[in-house]
Each structure stands twice: as C-alpha cells, then as structure tokens.
Amino acid sequence: MTGRIFAFSGKGGSGKTTLASLVLLELVRLKHRPVLAVDADPNATLAMALGVRVDGTVADLRDRMGEAADKVSEIPKDRLMGQWLAEILVEGAGFDLLTMGRPEGPKCYCYVNGLLRRYLKELRPNYAAIVVDCEAGMEYLSRLTVDDVDALVLVAEATRVGLTSAGRIAKLADSLPVSVRKRLLAVNKFGGPDSREGSMDITGAPDVDASVRIPYDDDLYRRSVMGEPVDAAAGPRARSAIEELTRLCLSPLSNEARPTGPKE
C-alpha cells in the first residue's frame, strides 16, 4: 500500500476544506483506508470539519525542537521528532489527522522541515490515501510535505473571480518542483441563491484533466456557518457530485505526470 496524495487548493471561502473533508469521508466509506489528513492551511479548520480535537501542531514542535537543539540528549533528534509527531497525530474513524500550524516564526526550521518531510515519506506506505488541505497556492505543500501529487483538486466558486484564482494556482504549480499527475477542477456551490452560472464567463479557467460541478447545498452551508462537522449524512444535494469527485481522484491516470519546475 502506497498512499496516493490528493491536494485541495483554492482561494479563501471557496469551500476547499469542506470538499476535502467530504472526499476523505467518501474514501473511508469506500474502504479506501486508512487515510492521512494533513491540514496545511495556517488557518487550520480541517479538524473542526472532521469533528476531531487537535492539541498540538507541527509548528509547536518546531519550537520544542529548537529548544532541544541547544541541549545535550541521549535521544537522537530525528527520533525525538518522530516521537513528538506521533503524539500530535490525531486518530479519527478510519483516518488520522496531522495539523501543520502556522509556518511563521523567528527561527530557521530548515532542519526540522527536512525531518518532517522524511517522516511523512516513511508514513506514506501506511496509508491508502493522503488528503492535503492546502492554503491558497502550493508553496506550503512543496516546502514542507511532499514533492509529488497524484491529484491536485482546484476548488473554485462558480464565478469568474473564482475560476481565475484557480487558474493562477495551476500556473503557480507549474513553477514549483512538484510533480502533479492529474488536475481536477471542482466548481463549488454551483446553483446557489445568487448564482449567475448561465451567463458565467469562464475566462481564466484552468486547463484540467476533468471537472465536476458541486451543487450548492443548504445543509453544507448551515454546517459551515454553525461550525458543525460533516458526516455521512452531510450535503445530500451535493452527494453524487462528491462521489464523482472521489472517483476522479481514484481513477487511473490517462497520461503521464505533467512537467514540473520553471519553464526554460
């Protein structure tokens, strides 16, 4: 078992955290588990969406490692980091959650970041899938976690601004040393109360391998407003679209990985 990585990216308010949570639950329902959820958004809300409690983040461990680096210890630093990471790995029903926390800080954490990348590489074979909730863009993902993505899900609201933002994220991914095998566009909240999809200008929409429209769902909106977690009964109107998005993530690749890194 080698965990396939599904990364969800989009601008704030697009609903990427909700979609990442729903796809994760669908993977668990399909018995494509265990799943590792990685909250790589500094504004961490994936735990809330999944209904679990987080008591520590990777950013917290950086401070502890910085202090440990100045002390003499019989325990190797990489082993110490592995123990601490295991402590903050939250167990859910069919999934584990690792929360990255805020990357900013007064110290340089290059050494710790390298240990973290190695730790996640070691963890990957233990999971059937890894779902990453990114911040807007791909820098955080490439800097701290993985260097290859099986499916990049670009989440965009059904507006020209939303699609343009998704297109910019796709172009940013091209400039980073991250291998993206497949790109999917999830047009979220389609058919909402104030939507104008019939005349929507798709200028700026990213070039993707497949796309799916996620209908606006009153239940998902209510849960988001109230801060309630999603579960198997969440989003009945969006259910079939979530199943389709999950199928697209899992489907065999139809082409080779896209070129990565800056264009020469």
C-alpha positions in Angstrom: 0.0 0.0 0.0 1.4 3.4 -1.1 -0.7 6.4 -0.2 -1.9 8.4 -3.2 -1.8 12.1 -2.4 -4.9 14.3 -3.2 -4.2 18.0 -2.6 -7.1 20.5 -2.3 -6.2 24.1 -3.1 -8.3 27.3 -3.7 -8.8 30.8 -2.5 -10.3 31.5 0.9 -14.0 30.9 1.1 -14.1 28.5 -1.9 -15.1 25.6 0.3 -11.9 23.5 -0.2 -11.8 22.4 3.4 -15.4 21.2 3.2 -14.7 19.3 0.0 -11.5 17.8 1.3 -13.4 16.5 4.3 -16.3 15.1 2.3 -13.9 13.3 -0.1 -12.0 11.9 2.9 -15.2 10.5 4.3 -16.1 9.0 1.0 -12.7 7.3 0.8 -13.3 5.8 4.2 -16.8 4.7 3.2 -15.4 3.0 0.1 -12.9 1.2 2.5 -10.0 3.0 0.8 -8.4 3.4 4.2 -6.7 4.3 6.4 -6.5 7.9 5.2 -4.0 10.5 6.5 -5.4 14.0 6.5 -2.9 16.9 6.5 -4.1 20.3 7.4 -1.5 22.5 5.6 -3.6 25.7 5.9 -2.3 28.2 8.5 -5.9 29.0 9.2 -6.4 25.4 10.3 -10.1 24.3 10.3 -9.9 20.7 8.9 -10.2 19.3 12.4 -13.4 21.2 13.0 -14.8 20.0 9.7 -13.9 16.4 10.6 -15.2 16.7 14.2 -11.9 15.9 16.0 -9.8 17.8 18.5 -6.2 18.9 17.9 -4.0 19.6 20.9 -0.7 20.2 19.0 0.6 21.2 15.6 3.9 20.7 13.7 4.6 24.4 14.3 4.5 23.8 18.0 7.0 21.0 17.6 9.4 23.3 15.8 9.7 25.5 18.9 10.3 22.4 21.0 12.9 21.1 18.6 14.7 24.5 18.6 15.0 24.3 22.4 16.1 20.6 22.2 18.8 21.5 19.8 20.5 23.6 22.4 20.5 20.7 25.0 22.6 17.6 25.2 20.4 14.5 24.9 21.0 10.8 24.5 18.0 10.6 22.2 18.8 11.4 18.5 17.0 14.5 17.3 15.3 12.7 14.4 14.0 10.0 16.8 12.8 12.7 19.2 10.9 14.4 16.4 9.3 11.2 15.3 8.0 10.6 18.9 6.6 14.1 19.1 4.9 13.8 15.7 3.3 10.6 16.8 1.9 12.4 19.8 0.1 15.1 17.8 -1.3 12.6 15.2 -5.0 12.6 15.9 -6.9 9.4 15.4 -10.4 9.5 13.8 -12.8 6.9 12.4 -10.8 5.5 9.5 -8.3 8.4 9.3 -5.5 10.2 11.1 -5.0 13.9 11.1 -1.8 15.9 11.2 -2.1 19.7 11.6 0.8 21.8 10.3 0.1 25.1 12.0 1.5 28.5 11.1 4.8 28.4 9.3 6.0 31.9 10.5 8.5 32.2 13.4 11.7 34.0 14.5 13.9 30.9 14.0 15.0 28.9 11.0 13.4 25.5 10.9 15.1 24.0 7.8 16.4 21.0 9.8 13.0 20.3 11.3 11.3 20.7 7.9 13.7 18.1 6.5 12.9 15.7 9.3 9.2 16.3 8.7 9.5 15.6 5.0 11.3 12.3 5.8 8.8 11.3 8.4 5.8 11.8 6.0 7.7 9.8 3.4 8.0 7.0 5.9 4.3 7.3 6.9 3.1 7.2 3.3 3.2 3.4 2.8 1.0 3.0 5.9 -1.9 4.9 4.3 -4.1 4.1 1.3 -4.5 7.9 0.6 -3.3 11.2 1.9 -5.7 14.2 1.7 -4.0 17.6 2.0 -5.9 20.8 2.7 -3.6 23.4 1.3 -3.5 27.2 1.7 -4.2 29.2 -1.4 -1.3 28.2 -3.6 1.3 25.4 -3.5 4.3 26.8 -1.7 3.4 25.4 1.7 2.9 21.9 0.2 6.1 21.9 -1.7 8.1 23.4 1.2 7.1 21.2 4.0 5.3 18.0 3.0 5.6 16.2 -0.4 7.1 16.6 -3.8 4.6 14.7 -5.8 0.8 14.9 -6.0 -1.5 12.3 -7.6 -4.4 14.6 -8.0 -4.5 18.4 -7.5 -8.1 19.5 -6.9 -8.6 23.1 -7.7 -11.6 24.3 -5.8 -13.3 27.4 -7.2 -16.6 29.1 -6.7 -18.8 29.4 -9.8 -17.7 33.0 -10.6 -15.1 34.5 -12.9 -13.0 35.5 -9.9 -13.1 32.0 -8.5 -12.1 30.4 -11.8 -9.4 33.0 -12.4 -7.9 32.3 -9.0 -7.9 28.6 -9.7 -6.1 29.3 -13.0 -3.4 31.2 -11.2 -2.9 28.5 -8.7 -2.5 26.0 -11.5 0.1 28.2 -13.1 1.9 28.6 -9.8 2.1 24.8 -9.5 3.9 24.7 -12.9 6.7 26.9 -11.4 7.3 24.7 -8.4 9.3 21.4 -8.2 6.1 19.4 -7.5 5.0 16.6 -9.8 1.3 16.8 -10.4 -0.1 13.7 -12.2 -3.7 14.9 -12.6 -5.6 18.2 -12.3 -9.2 18.3 -11.4 -11.5 21.4 -11.2 -14.2 21.4 -8.6 -16.7 24.2 -9.4 -18.2 24.6 -5.9 -21.6 26.0 -4.7 -23.0 25.7 -8.2 -26.6 26.9 -8.5 -26.5 29.0 -5.3 -29.1 31.6 -4.4 -27.2 34.4 -6.0 -25.6 32.5 -8.8 -25.5 33.6 -12.5 -23.9 30.4 -13.9 -25.9 30.5 -17.1 -24.0 33.6 -18.2 -20.8 32.9 -16.4 -17.6 34.0 -18.2 -15.2 31.1 -18.0 -12.2 33.3 -19.0 -9.3 32.3 -16.7 -10.5 28.8 -16.0 -7.5 26.4 -15.6 -6.6 23.7 -18.1 -7.5 20.5 -16.3 -7.9 16.8 -16.9 -11.5 16.7 -15.7 -14.1 18.9 -13.9 -17.1 18.4 -11.7 -19.8 20.8 -10.5 -20.6 20.6 -6.8 -24.2 21.9 -6.3 -24.9 24.5 -3.7 -26.2 22.6 -0.6 -28.2 24.3 2.2 -27.0 21.6 4.7 -23.3 22.2 4.0 -23.8 26.0 4.2 -25.6 25.6 7.6 -22.8 23.4 8.9 -20.2 25.9 7.8 -22.0 28.8 9.4 -22.5 26.9 12.7 -19.1 25.3 12.7 -20.6 21.8 12.7 -18.6 18.8 11.3 -19.5 17.0 8.2 -20.6 13.3 8.4 -22.1 10.6 6.3 -25.5 12.5 6.2 -23.9 15.8 5.2 -24.7 17.6 1.9 -27.4 15.4 0.4 -27.8 17.6 -2.6 -24.0 17.5 -3.3 -23.6 13.8 -2.5 -23.5 12.5 -6.1 -21.0 15.2 -7.1 -18.8 14.3 -4.2 -18.9 10.7 -5.2 -17.9 11.7 -8.7 -15.0 13.8 -7.5 -13.7 11.0 -5.3 -14.0 8.6 -8.3 -12.0 11.1 -10.4 -9.3 11.3 -7.7 -9.0 7.5 -7.6 -9.3 6.8 -11.3 -6.2 5.5 -13.2 -4.1 8.1 -14.9 -4.7 8.7 -18.5 -1.5 10.5 -19.2 2.0 11.0 -17.8 2.8 13.4 -15.0 2.8 17.0 -16.1 6.1 18.7 -16.5 7.2 20.5 -13.3 9.6 23.2 -12.3 10.2 26.6 -14.0 10.0 26.6 -17.8 13.3 27.0 -19.5 
